[in-house]
Amino acid sequence: VSITDLSVPATVADGLSRTLMLTIANDKLSTAPATGEVLLTGTDGSEFRAAFTDLRVGGKLKFTFRWTARLADPATPATVEWRASAIVDGQQVDGVDAGFTTQVLVKQGKNAK
């Protein structure tokens, strides 16, 4: 099983929600269907998990997660770094841990707190 795509927003304003997408595939050369889970974490403390069962050889699955940006200090922008893992039989079989970030911006205008 491998991670074939990870999609996170480049920027988002504090307090807004966005969709994160993670796609995995079971290689065509695999000998059996795969069962396990995916884990997506952000340096802001966000954690998303989803299980998969009997992903067929050559098959793909897309997972979507809804994330809400929350600045620790509403007056200071921050960067969230994302890491994704695919786990089969309790072992991490693939991971993405570089190059995926979201800039969380200070909320502007009359609705800013």
N, C-alpha and C positions, 0 to 999 in steps of 0.2 A: 504494500500500500504506500502510495506517495501523495504528497500535497502537490496538486497541479496548478492551483491558483489561490491567491489570497488578495482580497480587495477591501481596502479601508479608505475612508475619506481623507483627502489631503488636509482639509481644514474644516472646522465646525465651531460655531459660537457656543459659549458656555450655556448649559441648560438645554441644548437642542439634542434630538435623537437622530441617529443615522443607522443604516444597515451595514453590517460587516458580512462579507461572504468568504467562505472557505470551501474549496473543491478538492476532493481526493479521488484517486483512481486505484483500482487493483490491476496491476500489470498483466498484460496479455500472456506473459510467460509464467505467471503464477500457476501453481499446481492445484489450488483449491480456493473456494470462496473465503473471504476474510471477515472476521468479527472483531470489533474493537471500539475505540472512541477517538474523537478529536478533542483537542484542548486549545483554546485561544485565550491568551492572557495579554493584558496591557499593563504598562508601568504605573498606571493610575489605580491599580488594584482590581481592575475588571477581570472576570474569569467566566468563560463560557465553555460548556462541555456538551457533547452530543454523542450518543452511541450509534453504532451501525452494526447490522447483523447480516451475515451471508452476502456480503458484497461480491457479486459474481466476478469471475475472471474476466478482465477487460472492461468491467463496469466502472461507472463514475457516480459520485454523489456530491450534491451541493448542499451546504449548510448555510443558513442565514441566521444572524443574531442581531437583535436590536440593542444598540448601545446609546446611553445618554452621557454627554460630556459634562463633567463636573470639575470645575477648577477648585483647588484647595484654597486659593485666595482669589476671589472674584475680580480683583483689580490687576492680577498678574497672569499673562498668558503662559501656557505650558505646552510641552510636547509629550505625547503618549507614544511609546514604542511598543509594537505588537510582536508577539511570538506565537507560533502555531506548532502543534505536534500532532502526529498520528500515532496511535498506540494500538498494537495488536498483541494479544496474549500477554498483556502486562508489560510489554517492551516497546519503547519508542522506536518506531521504524523509519520515521522521517520527521524533519523539523525545519522550520523557517524562523530565523531569529535575527535577521538583519535587513535593513532597508525599508521597513514598513512603519511609517510614522503618521500621526495625525497632529496638526497644530490646533490646539484649543485656544480660541480667541476670546478676549474680554467682550462681554455683551455691550453693545453700544446703544445710545438713544435713551428715550424716556422710560423704557422698560428695564433699563440696567439697574442693578441693585448694588 
